[in-house]
Each structure stands twice: as structure tokens, then as C-alpha cells.
Amino acid sequence: MKGKTLKSVWPATCLAFLGMLSPLYAETAETAETAETAETAETAESEAEFTALFNGVDFSGWHGDNPHDTIKAKDRAASLASQAKEFTNSWRVENGELINNGEGPYATTDRDYGDFELALEFRIAPGTDSGIYLRGTPQVQIWDTTEAAGKWKHGADKGSGGLWNNGRGAPGRDPLVHADRPLGEWNTLRARMLGSRTWIWVNDQLVVDGVFLRNYWTRGKTPVPARGPIMLQTHGGETRWRNIRLREIGAEEANELLSALDTDGFETIFTGADFTGWQGDVEQYAIVDGALISRQGGNIFTERTVRDFDWKLEFKLPPGGNNGLAIRYPGQGNPAYVGMCELQVLDNDASQYAKLDPRQYHGSVYGKAAAERGYQRPVGEWNFQVVRVRGSRIEVELNGTPILNTDLAKITEFMKGNFKAAIPDSGHLGFAGHGQGSSFREIWLRPVPAK
């Protein structure tokens, strides 16, 4: 083709056809460019929400804390003070990197965090075994995954990013894929926590998918704390960290992310516009902006009955708010004493409820089984809750944290003598109002066939 122009080689008809296509090619290129620009803008906006936890210059915002030592100390303040010098001896800052020599207390943020997304980069030396404590809880595993390091028998061949202390065979303990880059290269890691639910990405590959982080400190008897610091572990071998940043996740975003989990088979049972499908004291409830609001109290319940099920909903409480979820309700009587049970919906922090029986607080099976406390959002914010019922067992997950898991058939001690031990096989679902202002929305149900 050298020395010849396109015009001299191609017939006039071909050139004419190309002329017709050129606007289409230009439009396609423009569309692609627009999409790329939009994606870049969205990424930039997301990055702008992050705040640097490490300034790349000094230890501002960080202190030393080996929680395995601190938790045993009689004087926590004295223990932390004694670790301060050791911290500066085993950690250093160079070229915008936070570097540990494999010893000393963990680099710990001065601030505590609730729901968040953490992003950072790490690089490890041969043989290193390190990790990240989320809300002060171990741990996201980071280690040398080569056979030469000698840790394959412990699962290092599966890669970094797993929740090591979830226990062998438990969800999240081993990463879904091996995503580590070759030893000596920088890796990216991103961690998201919503309640106890945890996601981990290593080098943009999902390795832990929304499982509960086990509370190592209580051996899983209670959930992980609602808030806590970020800790960079020291566990033998040099580890380098950089570009450490975090964004806090608000209630609205957290609820959207949590509600998007496990959606198959769910159907809405509240239209947000009227009481279709509901019965009972409907005149004592109002519908405002798609939400069901208790005006005076009273019980409303579904027309349909269910056996085993999963129930998702959002709720918001006023100061001192008090309501309840009626489970397998027969349609008449007090839901707390008839049917399977009433799950309490309550403003736990209200002063008038300070001396209640533990089985009367939010998420508890009223009068029978106490739920864990400390996981509600502030009054006036929407909470996300999931209720799972299988036979006589009932589980409650609040804002991503499991707060109740009990078998009612095994409970023999009740708060009062008028509770019934019998558990019906089926019944209605409902709301048991005890006052004004409790709101519910996004009410979804998934019936589950009995096994």
C-alpha cells in the first residue's frame, strides 16, 4: 500500500459507505468517552469520601496497643503508657510508608469506628505473618503465601484476606480466591464492615463475602463491638503499609447494602400505600411517605399465615418508642403471651426503660430470651432488621449484627408465669403497638419450606 492513498485504491462506493458510517463511529466513541468520564467522576467522588488515617509523615492519629496484653492489664492506661516507647522503637515512617520490624505493639488508631470501608496497601517480607484487626477484633489475615514460608499447613496456600479467627471450616475463615501478588510487590486491600458483616477485597478480588466476623475476645459468645479501632498487627517479619484511608458509612447507605443481600424469594407484604393484606386495629396506624406508623398502639397482622420464614424490615423509633413483632400470631389476644412470641421493638436507651428485665429489651423474645444490646442506631434513624424462624428456633439480625439466636423449645424459665411453652406451627405476622410514633417500612417476607 506504500505510495498509494486510500482514495486511489478503494472504489468510490466504498468510500461513500465509509462516509455514512463515520458519524456512527464518532457517536460510539463519544458515548464510550462519556461513560468513561462518568465512571472516572464516580470513582473520584468515592475516593473523595475517604479520609487519610496515616499522613505519611509521622504517627499522628496512632498509638501502640497490643490488645492481648492490654486486656489482661489491671490498669489499662498504665499498660498503654508502657507500650508507647516500644511502639516508636518498633515502628518507623519512611517515604510515606508506615513500617514495622515484626515486633512491638500494634499500630492502633486513636479513633474508634462503626460501619466503615477501609482501604490500604501492604507489602510484606519473606516469612511474614501479619494482619488487620477490625474494631479491635482479630483478624484479616496477611501472610507470606509461598510454600517456602512453611505455613501451607495452616492455610497460607489459600491466600491473604481471610478472617482467621472465625475458626477452621467456618465461613470467611479461608479466602474465596488466592489474590496475593508475588512476594515483595505491593498489594491493595479493602475491608467493609456493616455491623458484624464483613467483606474483604485483595487486589480488587472479593475474598470474603459479607460473613459475620467472630468475636475472638468472647469466643463468639457475643457479637463484635459496635465500634472499635483499626489495628495493624505485628507478628514476625517486616510489614509496610501506605495509603491508609477510611470512609465511614451512614445509616442510609448501610441499610441499602444490607437489604441487597440474599434477596431471592422475598416478596413485599406492605404496599406502602394502603393496608392491603393486613387486618386488625388498622385504624390505630397511619401510612406516611410509604411507612407504617403507630398512632395509638393496637395490633395489626397479616391476612396470610406462615410457618418458617425470613422477614426483612426497616424500623425507626421515637424517644421512648415501644412496639413489637408478633410471630405466628393466632389473630387474637396479646402477642407476648399467645402465638410463638413477640419480639420486642424498643428504644433501649430511654431512661424509663433503664431497669427492665434483660428479656424486655429490643430484639428479645419478650419475657423469654434476651437479645444482645448496643447495636441500635440513634433514635430517629432507620434500622435494618432480619428475623429468621425455623421450627422453634428464632434468630434476629440487627443492622448487620446477630443479636439473638435461641430455641424456644428449650426455654423453661420465663419472666412471668402467664407465658405459654407451647409453640404453634404457623400463624400470622404482625406489629404489636404500645404507643405512638414507631415506624416500619420496606417490609419483605420469604416463606421457607419446612424440612
Summary of the structure (lengths in Angstrom):
residues: 451
radius of gyration: 27.7
end to end distance: 73.9
largest distance: 102.2
contacts: 1412
relative contact order: 0.12
helix: 21%
strand: 35%
